[in-house]
Amino acid sequence: MLRTAGRAFVLLLIMTLITGIAYPLVVTGLDQLIFPHQANGSLLYKDGKPVGSALIGQDFTAPGYFHGRPSAAGKTGYDATSSGGSNLGPTNKTLLAEAGQRAAEVRRENGLAANAPVPSDLITASASGLDPDITPAAARIQVARVAKARNLSVAKVQTLVNRYTERRQFGFLGEPRVNVLRLNLALDALTGR
């Protein structure tokens, strides 16, 4: 009995060393070697200082910036430590009222007609509440507002949106998308902000 317990303890130590120490060290080392940008959080920099991650949405509200998806993460939104959706269903009165208010706000701030369609990603939060991307349609309806606020031509801002539109991965996975932080950093670089 004692001999079996001793063998079990030795096996426990060996497996702990392999799975708890060696394997994580090897995987972390390979990640740093092969995918260093992604392994370090996909951080984006401005003037040599990190300003955010390409993987986490931020709250942009100024007229000269593209606005991302609304966030339900945390009490005030965009809280990376409290990722999560609102869990409100499509027939929930609170969700419908919030979506209606957001749609009216998007129309107002972008100079759209009162009955103009608004892309759903500008009025509903994602499941994580931290989605960093919007659809090209959501970016397009903001182009005129951003161009006016930055004293740029609509064509120049639309060209920038086109340049930062990511296509489907491998040509068939996902949907075309625009990373809001990357696009806004490119706008800042363009206008010297």
C-alpha positions in Angstrom: 0.0 0.0 0.0 2.8 2.4 0.9 4.7 1.5 -2.2 1.6 2.3 -4.4 1.1 5.6 -2.7 4.8 6.5 -3.2 4.5 5.7 -6.9 1.3 7.7 -7.2 3.1 10.7 -5.5 6.1 10.4 -7.9 3.7 10.3 -10.9 1.8 13.3 -9.5 5.1 15.3 -9.3 6.2 14.2 -12.8 2.8 15.2 -14.4 2.8 18.5 -12.5 6.3 19.3 -13.9 5.2 18.3 -17.4 1.7 19.8 -17.6 2.1 22.6 -15.0 5.6 24.0 -15.8 7.2 22.5 -18.9 4.3 22.6 -21.3 3.2 26.2 -20.4 6.8 27.4 -20.8 7.2 25.8 -24.2 3.9 27.1 -25.5 4.6 30.6 -24.1 8.1 30.6 -25.7 6.7 29.5 -29.1 4.0 32.1 -28.9 6.6 34.8 -28.2 8.8 33.5 -31.1 6.1 33.0 -33.7 3.3 35.4 -32.8 4.9 38.1 -30.5 2.3 40.9 -31.4 -0.7 38.6 -30.6 1.0 37.0 -27.6 1.4 40.4 -26.0 -2.2 41.4 -26.4 -2.3 42.9 -29.9 -1.4 46.3 -28.4 -1.6 49.4 -30.6 0.7 52.4 -30.0 0.6 56.2 -30.6 3.7 58.2 -30.1 5.4 55.1 -28.6 2.8 54.7 -25.9 0.2 51.9 -25.8 -3.3 53.3 -26.4 -5.3 50.0 -26.4 -5.6 46.6 -27.9 -6.9 45.8 -31.3 -9.0 43.2 -29.6 -10.9 45.3 -27.2 -13.4 48.1 -28.1 -13.1 51.6 -26.7 -15.6 54.4 -26.2 -15.1 57.1 -28.8 -17.7 59.9 -28.6 -16.0 63.0 -30.2 -17.4 63.9 -33.7 -13.9 63.6 -35.3 -13.7 59.9 -34.4 -15.6 56.8 -35.7 -17.8 55.4 -33.0 -17.8 51.7 -32.2 -20.5 49.3 -31.0 -22.3 50.2 -27.8 -21.0 48.2 -24.8 -22.8 46.4 -22.0 -19.6 45.5 -20.2 -19.7 46.9 -16.7 -21.8 49.7 -15.3 -20.6 52.3 -17.7 -19.6 50.1 -20.6 -16.2 49.2 -22.1 -15.0 47.7 -18.9 -12.5 44.9 -20.0 -12.7 43.4 -16.5 -16.4 42.9 -16.8 -16.9 41.5 -20.3 -20.4 40.4 -21.0 -23.6 41.3 -22.9 -26.8 42.6 -21.6 -28.6 39.3 -22.0 -31.7 41.1 -23.1 -33.8 39.2 -25.7 -35.0 40.6 -29.0 -38.5 41.2 -27.6 -37.4 42.8 -24.4 -38.9 46.3 -24.0 -35.7 47.7 -22.4 -33.6 46.5 -25.3 -36.1 47.9 -27.9 -36.3 51.2 -26.2 -32.4 51.5 -25.9 -32.0 50.5 -29.5 -34.6 53.1 -30.6 -32.8 55.8 -28.6 -29.4 54.8 -30.0 -30.7 54.7 -33.6 -32.2 58.2 -33.1 -28.8 59.4 -31.7 -26.9 57.9 -34.6 -29.2 59.5 -37.1 -29.0 62.9 -35.4 -25.2 63.0 -35.0 -24.6 61.8 -38.6 -27.2 64.0 -40.2 -29.3 61.2 -41.4 -33.0 61.3 -42.2 -35.4 60.3 -39.3 -36.3 57.1 -41.1 -32.9 56.2 -42.4 -31.8 52.6 -41.7 -29.0 52.3 -39.1 -26.7 49.2 -39.0 -27.6 47.1 -36.0 -24.0 47.1 -34.8 -24.3 50.8 -34.0 -27.3 50.3 -31.8 -26.8 46.9 -30.1 -23.9 45.6 -27.9 -22.1 42.5 -28.8 -22.1 39.4 -26.7 -18.8 40.3 -25.1 -19.7 44.0 -24.8 -16.2 44.8 -26.1 -16.3 44.2 -29.8 -13.6 46.3 -31.4 -15.0 46.1 -35.0 -17.9 47.6 -36.9 -19.3 46.7 -40.3 -18.2 48.7 -43.3 -21.8 50.0 -43.5 -21.6 51.3 -40.0 -18.3 53.1 -40.9 -19.8 54.5 -44.1 -22.6 56.3 -42.4 -20.1 58.1 -40.1 -17.7 59.2 -42.9 -19.4 62.6 -43.6 -19.4 63.5 -39.9 -15.8 62.6 -39.3 -14.7 64.4 -42.5 -16.5 67.6 -41.5 -15.1 67.5 -37.9 -11.5 67.0 -39.2 -11.8 69.3 -42.2 -11.1 66.5 -44.6 -12.8 65.6 -47.8 -15.4 62.8 -47.7 -13.4 61.0 -50.4 -10.2 61.0 -48.3 -12.0 59.6 -45.2 -13.8 57.0 -47.3 -10.5 55.9 -48.8 -9.1 55.5 -45.3 -12.2 53.4 -44.3 -11.6 51.2 -47.4 -8.0 50.8 -46.5 -8.8 49.6 -43.0 -11.7 47.3 -44.0 -10.6 43.8 -43.3 -12.0 41.2 -45.6 -13.3 37.7 -44.7 -10.5 35.5 -43.3 -9.3 33.1 -45.9 -12.0 34.5 -48.2 -15.0 32.8 -46.5 -14.7 33.0 -42.7 -16.5 35.9 -40.8 -17.7 39.1 -42.3 -15.9 42.2 -43.6 -15.1 44.5 -40.6 -13.4 47.7 -39.7 -11.3 47.9 -36.5 -12.4 51.2 -34.9 -9.2 51.9 -32.9 -6.9 51.2 -35.9 -9.1 53.5 -38.1 -9.1 56.3 -35.5 -5.3 56.0 -35.0 -4.9 56.3 -38.8 -7.1 59.4 -38.8 -5.0 60.9 -36.0 -1.8 60.2 -38.0 -3.3 61.7 -41.1 -4.4 65.0 -39.3 -1.5 65.2 -36.9 -3.6 64.8 -33.7 
